[in-house]
């Protein structure tokens, strides 16, 4: 059975119309396919033709988080591709490989598998953190960088060690450190905790009911709850280990891609003062955009404003 689809009873035993069965590969003005990269299989949704813009979701979302930007970018003359990260959506759930270095190589590997030498990379939340890493590890592949609701990894590390407010904002990440209990809680009661997180993390423009329902369904795909929080376990558990210290040192390397940094002023997960100042790690043009009244999901809470900012940025750095 495909990983991205829940079991559906035979039509004779199912009183619901067949079209109501939920699937990661939802219909729309995009196409779905799978790609091989970095030793795993990745699901993507793509629309449009032109320079490549690769969109990387955060937690607890999947590719569908970029539905507004897929169409906006395609209409603006770009090839927009939304990726499901390893362990989420329709991509492979491997037993290991959830450290930031390997996940960043997933992203750059997908760019190559798409037949492109370079791409405009856009990442949100945990996907934004990986976008920072990809720009350090494979600078020649990243034409421009757009980071959303994500502090530079060195700034986040510093804040988690010294800033009580940011520590409190990451309370859910602290809770993820226990074995198995977090996974069970995430999927309990039809993944009610996911809806609680999403509602708590948005600003006045709450996500629509269909978005809450989609993300609740996606986390219940077998093994997703476990795989999706493994990067957060690495984040905290590695801080005092050689691999975590080495990673932090590696992230001192300046980023050479022009970088747009978008942050919601009302983000309760990654606080704006934690994200502020990432330009010190960028040797290329750097632009900071703070969106008033917007929470952790600017691309969904203010899709038109966000898409306009993004399209303007990638057009500016198209050559």
C-alpha positions in Angstrom: 0.0 0.0 0.0 1.4 3.5 -0.8 2.7 5.3 2.2 0.7 8.4 1.4 -2.7 6.9 1.4 -4.8 5.5 4.3 -6.6 2.2 3.9 -9.9 2.5 2.1 -12.6 -0.2 2.4 -14.0 -1.8 -0.6 -16.8 0.4 -2.2 -19.5 -2.1 -1.3 -18.7 -1.7 2.4 -18.0 2.0 2.4 -21.0 4.3 2.6 -19.0 7.4 1.6 -18.3 8.3 -2.0 -14.9 7.1 -3.2 -13.7 10.7 -3.9 -13.8 11.5 -0.2 -10.8 9.2 0.6 -7.9 11.4 1.7 -4.6 11.3 0.0 -1.3 13.2 0.1 -1.4 13.4 -3.7 -4.4 15.8 -3.8 -5.7 17.1 -7.2 -5.0 20.6 -8.3 -3.2 22.6 -11.0 0.0 20.7 -10.4 1.4 17.2 -11.1 2.8 14.6 -8.8 5.8 12.4 -9.2 8.5 10.6 -7.3 12.3 11.2 -7.5 15.3 9.3 -6.3 17.9 11.4 -4.4 20.5 10.8 -1.7 19.5 7.2 -1.2 15.7 7.7 -0.8 12.6 8.3 -2.7 10.9 11.8 -2.6 7.5 12.9 -3.6 7.1 16.3 -5.3 4.3 18.4 -6.7 5.2 20.7 -9.5 3.6 23.4 -11.7 4.7 25.9 -14.3 7.8 26.2 -16.5 10.9 28.4 -16.1 13.6 28.9 -13.5 13.3 26.4 -10.7 11.9 27.4 -7.3 12.1 24.6 -4.8 9.7 24.9 -1.8 10.5 23.0 1.4 7.8 22.7 4.1 8.2 22.8 7.9 6.6 20.8 10.7 3.9 19.6 10.9 3.0 20.3 7.3 3.8 18.6 4.0 4.1 19.8 0.4 0.5 21.1 0.3 1.5 24.0 2.6 2.8 25.7 -0.6 -0.4 25.3 -2.6 -0.8 29.1 -2.9 2.8 29.6 -4.0 2.8 26.8 -6.5 0.1 28.5 -8.5 1.4 32.0 -8.0 4.9 31.1 -9.0 3.7 29.1 -12.1 1.7 32.1 -13.2 4.7 34.3 -12.8 6.8 32.2 -15.1 8.6 29.9 -12.8 8.9 26.1 -12.4 7.6 25.7 -8.9 8.3 22.4 -7.1 7.0 21.6 -3.6 9.0 18.8 -1.9 7.9 16.3 0.9 10.8 16.0 3.3 12.3 12.6 4.2 9.9 10.9 6.7 6.8 13.1 5.8 4.1 13.3 3.2 4.6 11.0 0.3 8.4 10.5 0.7 10.3 7.6 2.1 10.4 7.0 5.9 13.9 5.7 6.3 15.1 4.3 9.7 17.9 6.9 9.9 19.2 10.0 8.1 17.4 12.8 10.0 20.4 14.9 10.9 20.5 18.4 9.3 23.5 17.6 7.0 21.8 14.6 5.4 18.4 16.3 5.1 20.1 19.3 3.4 21.7 16.8 0.9 18.2 15.4 0.3 17.2 18.9 -0.9 20.2 19.6 -3.1 20.0 16.0 -4.4 16.3 16.6 -5.5 17.5 19.8 -7.3 19.9 17.6 -9.3 17.3 14.9 -9.9 15.0 17.6 -11.3 17.6 18.1 -14.0 18.7 21.5 -12.8 22.1 22.8 -11.8 20.8 25.6 -9.6 17.5 26.6 -7.9 15.9 29.3 -5.9 15.4 27.6 -2.5 12.5 28.5 -0.2 12.2 26.9 3.2 9.8 27.3 6.1 10.3 26.4 9.8 12.4 23.3 10.0 12.6 23.4 6.2 13.9 26.9 6.6 16.6 25.7 8.9 17.6 23.1 6.3 17.7 25.8 3.7 20.4 27.6 5.7 22.3 24.4 5.9 21.9 23.6 2.2 23.2 27.0 1.3 26.4 26.4 3.3 27.0 22.8 2.2 26.2 23.2 -1.5 26.5 26.9 -2.3 26.9 26.4 -6.1 23.4 24.8 -6.2 21.6 27.7 -4.5 20.8 30.7 -6.8 18.8 32.5 -4.1 17.6 31.7 -0.7 14.3 32.5 1.0 14.0 31.6 4.7 10.7 31.8 6.4 10.1 31.5 10.2 13.6 30.1 10.9 16.6 31.5 12.7 20.1 30.7 11.4 21.1 27.5 13.1 23.9 29.2 15.1 21.5 31.8 16.4 18.9 29.2 17.3 21.5 27.1 19.2 22.6 30.2 21.1 19.0 31.1 22.0 18.2 27.6 23.2 21.2 27.7 25.5 20.8 31.3 26.8 17.3 32.7 26.2 14.5 31.6 28.5 11.8 33.0 26.2 13.0 31.0 23.2 13.4 27.9 25.4 9.8 28.3 26.5 8.7 28.8 22.9 10.3 25.5 22.1 8.5 23.6 24.9 7.0 21.2 22.3 10.6 20.3 21.1 11.6 19.6 24.7 8.6 17.3 25.0 9.7 15.4 21.8 12.8 14.2 23.5 11.0 11.4 25.4 10.9 8.0 23.5 7.6 7.0 21.9 5.2 9.0 24.1 5.3 12.1 21.8 4.5 10.0 18.8 1.5 8.4 20.5 0.2 11.8 21.7 0.5 13.3 18.2 -1.8 10.7 16.6 -4.2 10.3 19.5 -7.8 11.4 19.1 -7.4 11.8 15.3 -4.3 13.9 15.8 -6.1 16.5 17.9 -2.7 17.8 19.2 -1.7 18.9 15.7 -4.7 21.1 15.4 -3.9 22.6 18.9 -0.4 23.4 17.8 -1.5 24.9 14.5 -4.1 27.1 16.1 -1.7 28.2 18.8 1.1 29.1 16.4 -0.9 31.3 13.9 -1.8 35.0 14.2 -5.3 36.5 13.8 -5.6 34.8 10.3 -6.2 31.2 11.5 -5.7 28.3 9.1 -8.9 27.2 7.4 -10.6 23.9 8.6 -9.5 22.1 5.5 -5.8 22.8 6.3 -6.2 21.6 9.9 -7.8 18.4 8.6 -5.1 17.8 6.0 -2.3 18.1 8.5 -4.0 16.0 11.0 -4.4 13.3 8.4 -0.8 13.6 7.2 0.7 13.0 10.6 -1.3 9.8 11.0 0.4 8.1 8.0 2.3 5.3 9.6 5.8 6.2 10.9 5.3 9.9 10.1 5.0 11.1 13.7 8.2 9.3 14.6 10.2 10.3 11.5 9.1 13.9 11.6 10.3 14.7 15.1 13.6 12.9 14.8 15.3 16.1 13.5 14.2 17.9 16.7 15.6 15.1 18.8 19.0 15.5 17.0 18.8 19.2 17.5 18.8 19.0 21.3 20.6 15.8 21.9 23.6 16.7 19.7 24.3 20.0 21.4 27.0 18.6 23.7 28.1 15.8 21.3 31.0 16.1 18.8 28.7 15.9 15.8 26.6 18.8 17.1 29.6 20.9 17.9 31.2 20.2 14.5 27.9 21.1 12.8 27.7 24.5 14.7 31.3 25.3 13.6 30.6 24.4 10.0 27.6 26.8 10.0 30.0 29.7 10.6 30.8 29.6 6.9 29.3 32.7 5.1 26.3 32.1 2.9 27.0 33.4 -0.7 23.4 33.2 -2.0 21.2 36.4 -1.9 18.9 35.8 1.0 15.4 37.0 1.8 14.4 36.4 5.4 10.7 36.6 6.2 9.5 36.5 9.8 6.0 36.8 11.3 6.1 39.4 14.1 3.5 37.3 16.1 5.4 34.0 15.6 5.3 32.2 19.0 7.6 29.4 17.9 10.7 31.1 16.5 10.7 34.5 18.2 11.5 37.5 16.0 14.4 38.6 18.2 15.9 35.1 17.8 15.7 35.2 14.0 16.8 38.8 13.7 20.4 39.4 12.8 21.0 36.4 10.5 22.5 38.8 8.0 25.8 38.5 9.8 26.1 35.0 8.3 25.3 36.2 4.7 28.0 37.7 2.5 25.5 38.3 -0.3 22.6 40.8 -0.4 20.3 40.2 2.6 16.8 41.4 3.1 14.8 41.2 6.3 11.0 41.3 6.2 9.0 41.4 9.5 5.2 40.9 8.8 3.0 42.5 11.5 0.1 40.3 12.9 1.5 37.2 11.2 2.4 34.0 13.2 4.5 31.0 12.3 3.0 30.3 8.8 3.3 33.5 6.7 2.8 31.5 3.5 -0.6 30.4 4.7 -1.7 33.2 6.9 -0.9 36.0 4.4 -0.5 34.1 1.1 -0.9 37.0 -1.3 1.5 39.2 0.6 4.0 36.4 1.0 3.8 35.3 -2.7 4.3 38.9 -3.8 7.5 39.2 -1.7 8.8 35.9 -2.9 8.2 36.5 -6.6 9.8 39.9 -6.4 12.9 38.4 -4.8 13.4 35.5 -7.2 12.8 37.9 -10.2 15.4 40.2 -8.8 17.9 37.3 -8.7 16.8 35.4 -11.7 20.0 35.8 -13.7 
